[in-house]
Amino acid sequence: MEVVRKIDDLKALRPSWPRPVGLVPTMGYLHDGHLSLVRRARTENAAVVVSIFVNPTQFGPSEDLSSYPRNLDRDLEFLEREGADVVFVPPASEMYPGGYPTWVDVEGVTSLLEGASRPGHFRGVATVCNKLFNIVAAERAYFGQKDAQQVAVIAKMVHDLNMNLDIVVIPTVRETDGLAMSSRNAYLGSEERVAAGVLYRALTSARGMCREGCLDAALVRKRMADVIRTESLASLDYAAVVAPGSFEELESLDGQALAVIAVRIGATRLIDNMTLLD
Ligand code: AMP
């Protein structure tokens, strides 16, 4: 497994790779959710490239860029074990040299929910993914359903800018109580960790309602908010029922529908989602 820090060094390696190539973009502090992406990429490609980059441009000024958890040595051990071929770990100055001016703006989906709560977040995500796609030139890139709105933004960017790669989406990997694995779970104290199970309970309660025949999105939203309110350490940022591609809110659930929530547990903001009608 090669660890590469410079864009030119990564590009110089490209001709030696067997095709197809799968890219797994991450911000590191890897857990089993990330590794499920790597495993899937390993089964579908002749070479697997994993990037580890805590992308500063997707963090707002009051967000957790400086405290975001990092452990490169442990990440590299995990990736060696999973059979990754190349790990790309660029410093921020390599990706964004001084005065960096070029951005990718996907309109529409980026203005809703996560985009509304985190202005500029998806511009940073789309830009860094476009850069990574150009640097690695993979046939496929792997993303988690855990960040469903991110998937919608990337899929739209790839389609609209006619990019030459396939986006593969992997189901959310969960802890035993249903909490979606996330690097940010490391911020939770032990009481908060127990409280964080409320996100999954809210989503499964919403799904249960739909399975019993409720088609009224407002009632489903209210149910999620009610479940979150049962947990004193939790405060709701949003709970919504949306169309999976556009993230526009639905009124009635007669087609594909995704329940999405963002909740603060103490100072930690967590997001999760669940398909309501399969
Ligand atoms: P991150 O390091 O948080 O930027 O995540 C890197 C990739 O891993 C993204 O495509 C995430 O959606 C995906 N991912 C994060 N957590 C999970 C999870 N619990 N299950 C599946 N994929 C995940």
Residues whose N, C-alpha, C, O or C-beta is under 5 A from the ligand:
A	BS01	AMP	P25 T26 M27 G28 G33 H34 Y142 F143 G144 Q145 K146 D147 I170 P171 T172 V173 A180 M181 S182
